[in-house]
Amino acid sequence: MKSLIKALLRITLVLILLAAAAVAAVLWDAHKQLKAPLSISEVERVSIARGERFATVIEHMQADGLFTSVRQGYYLLLWARGTDLTRRVKAGEFDLAPGSTPLDALEMFIEGRSVLSELRLPEGWKFSQAFALIASHEDIEHTLPNDIASDELMRRIGYAGVHPEGRFFPDTYRFTKGMSDVELLRHAARLMTETLDAEWQERAPELPYASANEALTMASIVEKETGAAFERARIAGLFLRRLKVGMLLQTDPTVIYGIGDAFDGNIRKADLLRDTPYNSYTRKGLPPTPICLPGRAAIHAALHPEDDGSVFFVSKGDGTHQFSKTLAEHNAAVVRYQLKGR
């Protein structure tokens, strides 16, 4: 009996040693595979969709031949699961460079170091133009119908009751592929709100605006009236002087905005006489909403206007304007720059 027990103990010990050796061999192989470079000779892009299981990501990488062996991908999945890292993998487009190891790739996925998509919303665009660009961008997840009503759109992004014009900050937006249109619009709206609030807090004293929203409307007019940065504050000051003395603003961009899609590129006398809520030739004060997406410089100008006493201005034809303090000076400038001396 004792000899049998001894034999069983020897067998058990051998089996334990064999098992330990096998585990050690597997661990050594796993360490070697996870530290070995992936099978790539040039930059390879890995796409991870939102909500995609990490096992599926491994399958795709395996199918694309990024692993040196099946074991390399298998070990990466086991490591990610065993360390509870799979839930931290982020969606995006990731570029793996030659020499990258499976652990390098996992680190990149977790940190979200993805290739960013880009979208530019230019200063001076109308919201309809900005929304059309967003709706056509191939890297954005489109959840909003193209014909969605503006009030419903603003409700969905958390700005119920706010008119969309002018409420989105013009900027270059970089984002992970798959970001939704709602997320991008909400971010752009929040950025405009933060920018306007910050500028409003630092505004010049004794401005005639009843609210920051009126300043935003003025900024949108300034944005459309000139592309010359040095003129912005001067034009803002001119329009504010007109408001203070009860003059009509008489600015063509507001008329054009009121015409809408029917505008053919030419503004006619009939357009100046046709009354709309945005016709500053027929209605006093600011229009009911902004007329475009103003940039920070235009907002700053609207809140820090230049007081040079001018109340008239006319285009010189080179992107800048001639400013005048009296009607006589203005008429002379019109003859010089618009009528070419006639």
C-alpha positions in Angstrom: 0.0 0.0 0.0 2.8 2.4 0.9 4.6 1.7 -2.3 1.3 2.5 -4.2 0.9 5.8 -2.4 4.5 6.7 -3.1 4.0 5.9 -6.8 0.8 8.1 -6.9 2.6 10.9 -5.3 5.4 10.7 -7.8 3.0 10.7 -10.7 1.1 13.7 -9.2 4.3 15.6 -8.7 5.4 14.8 -12.3 2.0 16.0 -13.6 2.2 19.2 -11.5 5.7 19.8 -12.8 4.6 19.1 -16.4 1.6 21.4 -15.9 3.8 24.2 -14.5 6.2 23.8 -17.3 3.3 24.0 -19.8 1.9 27.1 -18.1 5.4 28.7 -18.0 5.9 27.9 -21.7 2.5 29.4 -22.6 3.3 32.5 -20.5 6.7 32.8 -22.1 5.2 32.5 -25.6 2.5 35.0 -24.7 5.1 37.5 -23.5 7.2 37.0 -26.6 4.2 37.4 -28.9 2.8 40.5 -27.2 6.2 42.1 -27.3 6.9 41.1 -30.9 6.2 43.6 -33.7 3.0 43.3 -35.7 3.2 42.0 -39.3 3.1 45.4 -40.9 5.7 47.1 -43.2 3.8 50.4 -43.6 1.2 52.3 -41.6 -1.9 50.3 -41.3 -5.3 51.8 -40.2 -7.5 49.9 -37.7 -11.2 51.1 -37.5 -13.1 50.5 -34.3 -16.8 51.3 -34.4 -18.8 52.5 -31.4 -19.9 49.6 -29.3 -17.8 47.1 -31.2 -16.6 44.1 -29.2 -12.9 43.9 -28.9 -13.0 40.3 -30.0 -14.4 41.5 -33.3 -11.6 44.1 -33.6 -9.1 41.2 -33.1 -10.9 39.2 -35.8 -10.7 42.1 -38.3 -7.0 42.6 -37.5 -6.4 38.9 -38.0 -8.3 38.9 -41.3 -6.2 41.9 -42.5 -3.0 40.0 -41.7 -1.7 42.4 -39.0 -0.7 39.6 -36.7 2.4 37.4 -37.2 0.3 34.4 -36.1 -3.1 33.5 -34.8 -1.5 33.2 -31.3 -0.5 36.9 -31.3 -4.1 38.0 -31.7 -5.4 35.4 -29.3 -2.9 36.4 -26.6 -3.8 40.1 -27.1 -7.5 39.3 -26.5 -6.8 37.2 -23.4 -4.5 39.9 -22.0 -7.2 42.7 -22.6 -9.9 40.5 -21.0 -7.7 39.4 -18.1 -6.7 42.9 -17.2 -10.3 44.2 -17.8 -9.1 46.6 -20.5 -11.6 45.7 -23.2 -14.3 48.1 -21.8 -11.8 51.0 -22.0 -11.1 50.5 -25.8 -12.3 53.6 -27.6 -13.9 54.0 -31.0 -12.0 55.6 -33.8 -9.5 55.3 -36.7 -6.1 54.2 -35.5 -2.8 54.3 -37.5 -0.4 51.6 -36.5 3.2 52.3 -37.5 5.8 49.6 -38.5 7.4 48.2 -35.3 4.3 48.5 -33.2 3.6 45.6 -31.0 0.2 44.2 -29.9 0.6 45.9 -26.6 1.4 49.2 -28.3 -1.8 48.9 -30.3 -3.9 48.1 -27.2 -2.4 51.2 -25.5 -3.3 53.3 -28.5 -6.9 52.0 -28.5 -7.3 52.7 -24.8 -5.9 56.2 -24.9 -8.0 57.0 -27.9 -5.1 58.2 -30.0 -7.1 58.0 -33.2 -6.8 59.8 -36.5 -9.1 62.7 -36.3 -11.6 63.8 -39.0 -11.9 67.5 -39.7 -14.7 69.9 -40.6 -14.4 73.6 -41.1 -17.3 76.0 -40.4 -16.3 79.4 -41.9 -17.1 82.7 -40.4 -19.9 84.4 -42.2 -21.7 81.3 -43.3 -25.4 80.9 -42.7 -26.6 78.1 -40.4 -28.3 76.4 -43.4 -24.9 76.2 -45.1 -23.2 74.8 -42.0 -25.9 72.2 -41.5 -25.7 71.1 -45.1 -21.9 70.6 -44.7 -22.4 68.6 -41.6 -25.1 66.5 -43.2 -22.8 65.7 -46.1 -19.7 64.8 -44.1 -18.9 61.1 -44.5 -17.2 60.7 -41.1 -20.2 62.0 -39.2 -23.0 59.8 -38.0 -26.2 61.3 -39.4 -29.1 61.1 -37.0 -31.0 64.3 -37.9 -33.2 64.4 -41.0 -32.0 66.9 -43.7 -35.4 68.6 -43.6 -35.7 68.8 -39.8 -37.4 72.0 -38.5 -35.0 74.4 -36.8 -36.9 74.4 -33.5 -36.8 70.6 -33.4 -33.1 70.6 -34.2 -32.3 73.1 -31.4 -34.5 71.1 -29.0 -32.5 67.9 -29.7 -29.2 69.5 -29.0 -30.4 71.1 -25.8 -31.1 74.6 -26.9 -34.9 74.6 -27.1 -36.5 77.9 -28.0 -33.2 79.4 -29.4 -33.0 80.4 -33.1 -30.2 78.5 -34.8 -28.8 81.4 -36.8 -25.5 82.6 -35.3 -25.6 80.2 -32.5 -22.8 77.9 -33.7 -19.1 78.9 -33.4 -17.3 79.0 -36.7 -14.1 77.0 -36.3 -12.2 74.0 -37.5 -13.5 70.9 -35.7 -11.5 67.8 -35.3 -13.3 64.7 -34.1 -13.3 61.0 -34.0 -15.0 59.3 -37.0 -18.5 58.3 -36.0 -19.3 61.4 -33.9 -23.0 62.2 -34.4 -24.3 65.3 -35.9 -26.1 66.1 -32.6 -22.8 65.9 -30.7 -21.0 68.1 -33.1 -23.7 70.7 -33.2 -24.1 70.7 -29.4 -20.3 71.2 -29.1 -20.3 74.1 -31.6 -23.3 75.7 -29.9 -21.7 75.4 -26.5 -18.5 76.9 -27.8 -20.4 79.9 -29.2 -22.2 80.3 -25.9 -19.0 80.2 -24.0 -17.2 82.6 -26.4 -20.1 85.1 -26.3 -20.4 85.0 -22.5 -16.7 85.6 -22.1 -16.7 88.5 -24.5 -19.8 89.9 -22.9 -18.2 90.0 -19.5 -15.3 92.1 -20.9 -17.5 94.4 -23.0 -16.9 98.2 -23.2 -19.1 100.3 -20.9 -22.3 102.1 -22.0 -23.2 99.9 -25.0 -26.8 100.1 -26.1 -27.4 96.4 -26.2 -30.2 95.0 -24.2 -28.5 91.6 -24.1 -25.6 89.5 -25.3 -27.9 88.2 -28.0 -28.2 91.6 -29.5 -24.4 91.9 -29.5 -24.3 88.6 -31.4 -26.6 90.0 -34.0 -24.5 93.1 -34.4 -21.4 90.9 -34.7 -23.0 88.9 -37.5 -23.6 92.1 -39.4 -20.1 93.3 -38.9 -18.9 89.8 -40.1 -20.8 90.2 -43.3 -19.9 93.9 -43.9 -16.2 93.6 -44.1 -13.4 91.1 -44.5 -10.8 93.6 -43.4 -9.9 92.9 -39.8 -8.9 96.5 -39.0 -12.3 97.8 -40.0 -14.5 95.6 -37.8 -14.5 97.8 -34.7 -15.0 100.9 -36.8 -18.0 99.4 -38.6 -19.5 98.3 -35.3 -19.1 101.8 -33.9 -20.8 103.3 -37.0 -23.8 101.0 -36.7 -24.1 101.7 -32.9 -24.1 105.4 -33.5 -26.9 105.0 -36.0 -28.8 103.0 -33.4 -28.3 105.7 -30.8 -29.6 108.6 -33.0 -32.5 106.5 -34.4 -31.1 106.1 -37.9 -31.9 103.1 -40.0 -28.9 100.7 -40.2 -29.3 100.4 -44.0 -27.0 97.4 -44.3 -27.4 95.2 -47.4 -26.4 91.9 -45.8 -29.6 92.0 -43.6 -31.7 92.6 -46.7 -30.0 89.7 -48.5 -30.7 87.4 -45.5 -34.3 88.4 -45.6 -34.6 87.5 -49.3 -33.3 84.1 -48.5 -32.8 81.4 -51.2 -34.4 83.7 -53.8 -31.4 86.0 -53.7 -29.6 85.7 -57.1 -26.5 87.6 -56.3 -27.8 91.1 -57.2 -29.5 93.4 -54.8 -32.0 95.8 -56.5 -33.8 98.9 -55.5 -37.0 96.8 -55.2 -35.3 94.5 -52.7 -34.4 97.5 -50.6 -38.0 98.7 -50.6 -39.6 95.2 -50.0 -40.3 95.0 -46.3 -39.2 91.9 -44.4 -38.2 91.5 -40.7 -34.6 91.7 -41.8 -34.8 94.7 -44.1 -32.8 97.4 -42.3 -33.8 99.9 -44.9 -37.5 99.7 -43.9 -37.2 98.8 -40.2 -35.4 100.5 -37.4 -33.1 98.7 -35.0 -31.4 95.4 -35.2 -32.9 92.5 -37.1 -34.7 89.8 -35.0 -31.8 87.3 -35.2 -28.1 87.1 -36.3 -27.7 86.8 -40.1 -24.7 84.5 -40.1 -22.1 82.7 -37.9 -19.8 85.5 -36.6 -16.3 84.7 -35.5 -14.7 85.8 -32.2 -13.1 88.8 -33.8 -16.4 90.2 -35.0 -18.0 89.5 -31.6 -15.1 91.4 -29.9 -15.5 94.3 -32.3 -19.3 94.5 -31.6 -18.5 94.7 -27.9 -15.5 97.1 -28.3 -16.6 99.5 -31.0 -14.4 102.3 -32.3 -15.8 105.8 -31.8 -14.6 107.9 -34.7 -17.9 109.8 -35.2 -18.6 108.4 -38.7 -22.2 107.4 -39.6 -21.7 106.7 -43.3 -19.5 104.3 -45.2 -19.1 103.2 -48.8 -17.1 100.4 -50.4 -13.9 101.4 -52.1 -14.1 98.3 -54.3 -11.0 96.7 -52.8 -12.6 95.1 -49.8 -12.2 98.2 -47.6 -14.5 101.2 -47.0 -14.5 105.0 -46.9 -16.0 106.3 -43.7 -17.7 109.7 -43.5 -19.1 111.8 -40.6 -21.5 113.9 -42.8 -23.9 113.3 -45.6 -21.9 115.7 -47.8 -18.7 113.7 -47.3 -20.5 110.5 -47.9 -22.0 111.7 -51.2 -18.6 112.8 -52.3 -17.2 109.3 -51.5 -20.1 107.7 -53.4 -19.2 109.8 -56.5 -15.5 108.9 -56.1 -15.7 105.2 -55.4 -19.1 104.0 -56.8 -19.7 106.4 -59.7 -16.0 106.7 -60.5 -16.2 110.5 -60.6 -19.3 110.7 -62.8 
